[in-house]
Amino acid sequence: MVAQATGTDREAADRRPLEVLAALKKLEKKGNHQSARRCRSFANRVFRYGVATG
């Protein structure tokens, strides 16, 4: 999701919250509110896992 929106292929540790937010806003702008919500939830789980595992 974020890689497609930003045109980059970087690891999650190199992502910044504003990049994720920009990708979610693009989805919402297209009217895909449910998809944006699911993507936000998934990104949240990925980042929480990263924090928990170091």
LINDACOR-V679896 format. One record per residue. PSI is psi in radians with two decimals (* if undefined). Layout:
psi
PSI
PSI
This chain:
psi
-1.01
-0.67
-0.72
-0.73
-0.61
-0.23
0.34
2.78
1.45
2.87
2.78
-0.57
-0.42
-0.03
2.63
2.62
-0.63
-0.52
-0.76
-0.75
-0.72
-0.72
-0.71
-0.66
-0.61
-0.75
-0.79
-0.67
-0.57
-0.11
0.14
1.13
-0.71
-0.73
-0.71
-0.72
-0.76
-0.70
-0.69
-0.74
-0.75
-0.79
-0.68
-0.78
-0.69
-0.81
-0.66
-0.70
-0.76
-0.72
-0.75
-0.58
-0.14
*
